[in-house]
Amino acid sequence: MSPGPARGRTSGADGGAPRRGPVRRWQLVRAGSDAVPPSTRRFMARARQRRMRAALPWAVAAGVLALAGLVAWTVLGTGLFGVREVRVEGARLVTPVQVRDAVGVADGVPLARVDLAGAGRRVGGLAPVERATVYRDWPGTLVVRVTERTPVAAVPQGEAFTLIDRTGVAFQTVPRRPAELPLVRVVAPGADDPGTRAGLEVLGALTPRLRAELVDVTVEGLARISLRLRGDRTVIWGDATRSADKARVATAMLAEDTDRIDVSAPDVVTFR
């Protein structure tokens, strides 16, 4: 039997010795969708859905954190929401420039980083300011609402007059006495001065009639307080204790024809 032709043997292009090599006998074929059983396809789809559901919360959380970080950086770390204006409200005795200088916040500082309480304390350190409230008005305004002190008495100081509030704080000096304010004569007006506090206590205890007749309250010492009334009348007050009783008795004695009323011991009144 003659041998058949050898498999995998080819002749060279020049008719020379044949070349040997493997012969490819397979072919890549894309399977159709119907080649995968429906149950397998459903299983694979459910698996993909489970993976997506499991990853979704993490993706959402990452997105929220990234957004929050971007917002925080924009608000706190950039000048996009920086201070552009300091608006002053309620100021009459102090100027807006004085308030802005007291706030001490430079332009462009992120509004969210401003210490509102600290700024309010600094503005409250101005003598005419009783208290100050500072708040933000987005996107770039710092608002300072000022409540100024209300004078209750004027203290003669040479040719000028120092105005004091109900706590004794001396906060303004004016060249003329305001007509609506009573005079309190003390050596060193101030919230820490015992004489100032005693004079204000007496002033606060006066009846409307006594106040209408009052010219001034003089504090020569803590136990040497006196009132000068219209018509050159004097009320010896003594110290500031029992001021309400002394005011009541002194008011009752105004009808008497006397130049000097001593209520320093209100239970035993003398006059002449």
Phi, psi and omega in degrees: 000132180280141181293139178283175179295141181288138177284146176073018181248131181232155179267147179288160181295336181264013180074011181280207184293138179295146178260139180260146177186163182290146177257121182284122182244014179235163183217137180282123183234130177281123181285142176287163182296336180281356179282339180264130182299144180304322180296323178292319179297319179295320179298315181294322179294318178295324179296317177298318179297320178296319179295320179292318178296322180292325183276338185301311180302321179294320179295319179295315180299318179297320179295318179296316179297319179296318179295317179297319178297321178294317179296314180299318179296320180295317184283317187265333189250357180233170178269010181299321175247046180274168180290121177249337184209144171244110183261128184253130180236140173083010183266128174233318182277337175246152181271156175304326179296317178298320180294315181297321178295322180290325178301315174070032179248123182284154176298141177090348176296132180308127185301324182292341183264000181288131176280097185296316181296317179296319178297320178296321178294321181293319178292322178295345176284347175290133188306316183284355185263123177279318175201159180220138176245129181242132177215166184267142172234097186295149011266350187208028183240136174254121184256130178243113179259116188256133169248115185270161181288146178256123181288141176242347180200159176243137180248119178297131178224089185069235179266359180249180180225132177262129180269136178236150178265188186294340178266000179092002180290125175273115190235352180202145175242130182235153183284337181232148179288127173297129188298332184277354184259137174285160178265136171236119183261108175226160184286312186228085183297140179169159182296334181267000183271119180301324179296320178296316180296320179295317179298319179291325178296317177295315180300319181290341182269352185294142174285160178306323180292317177298318180297323179294331180268352189288136170258311176198163172249125181248127179246098177273341178187168184295336177249014181230065179255138179217157176248141171250126183251169175299155182077017178060042177257149183233139174244117176279115187264330186080232177264184186272001180287151179052038184297325180296317178295318180296320179296319180296315181292317181298322178296318179295331183275354181296334180287344180283147178275083183213151180264343186221122180240127182250108178247021181299332170241092191297343178279342179227095185266137175237153177204162176207000000 
